[in-house]
């Protein structure tokens, strides 16, 4: 019997969406359990290190979204062809997370005065720094982020993109045609196109 | 001919030390290039995404310390026995980095008033939350963090520990005997013991 998969997360895309992309890409059936935010205080204490998403596979609990994505990428054959390519993919995914963290440091700051001081550096320096370099990499890889072909780094980036855009309140790929190509390449995959058409609506 | 390895980093342990541990563990010769802090402004623009450590292997540049560690762990056989064990190791390493990030958010805050507001939550809630859970995991794995035996997650944790302790200004394992066991198990490995005896002195 095929393993039973259950994803547990907030009713949003965010860190859950790259996992959903990979499951869908591989044609893996899964329960997409989205809990109401009001139930989080009851759920949190039962999560490993108090965090979601988690993915249960035949009842065994996996946590940490990037680790889950890497595991699924092996199952659905979106990894590198050798250890060096896997290293490049891993470095790209961790770089995307650095990028995410820098946007999150701004977005989630609750003190408006502090938030305002972070705005200039983020939008004038940090975002362009990452966008230019990522775009150049996507150009040299023909519209993918690594290895000149589709890998789980592309699925991770595009799966996360709505969340990144929502936090930054801009379209981060707008002026970067090669990052747009990455986005278009992933969204053109038939399994992903189907998923995007049927997935529940959510703000980010 | 064996590949040529060159590590480039600040003259500290910090994010470079887990890489050095893994290289030493595997008996891999490497150039341990430690640049002076005053030269960082000249070096930074040439680093991928402006960050170190990098590891050059026959001139090819690898970046992102965790990705480098995972690559080296494959070479020196400190990975899991299957994809599920690798997932558990990856999740542990990312959890250690969450822990590091939370300490760093306090340590690197330059506004003393903000730093003071973070102190209580960090030391009364966040650190014990992680320490207790990590200690329980180390207990159930007989003094290791994953799989009941030495993996690169242990090398990563112990390699990083002086840096974590320096940022927190406490011995994070002091009251946690199972985390001490992880530390002792790694530091008892002959290659690591030799390295610790000869490595350059640094504050963290």
Interface residues (C-beta under 8 A of the other chain):
Chain A: X48 X49 X50 X51 X60 X62 X63 X64 X66 X67 X68 X70 X71 X74 X75 X83 X84 X86 X87 X88 X90 X91 X93 X94 X95 X98 X101 X114 X129 X130 X133
Chain B: X48 X49 X50 X51 X60 X62 X63 X64 X66 X67 X68 X70 X71 X74 X75 X83 X84 X86 X87 X88 X90 X91 X94 X95 X98 X101 X114 X129 X130 X133
